[in-house]
């Protein structure tokens, strides 16, 4: 295994969802159309051939709900400024327990997104144990 290829999300509004992710710097790579020529989804591309697949579903299901996903950036301040400039409500930038910089937001479908910048000390690179305030 080399990396995550894509995450698929459902939406009731393709245009609104594309506009949101465009503000975070993703671009539309290709479309899905049904045999009637109706746009039913598309792939949004990161710079490294990772994608968010967006599928139209007028009646979203609750099965398989995505808790969150994370987007990596190499400039957390620029990414946050770009999101704010685009009108996206974002959290404050913080240094997390796993030793990375991050901020969070929600897409138009309510999906929680972490935008993160790794450091040389980030546990994603060094390993270790990250203590969290979480009770399942």
Secondary structure, 3 states (H helix, E strand, C coil): CCCCCEEEEEECCHHHHHHHHHHCCCEEEEEEECCCCCEEEEEEECCCCCEEEEEECCCCCCCCCCCEEEEECCCHHHHHHHHHHCCCCCCCCEECCCCEEEEEEECCCCCEEEEEEECCCCHHHHCCCCCCCCCC
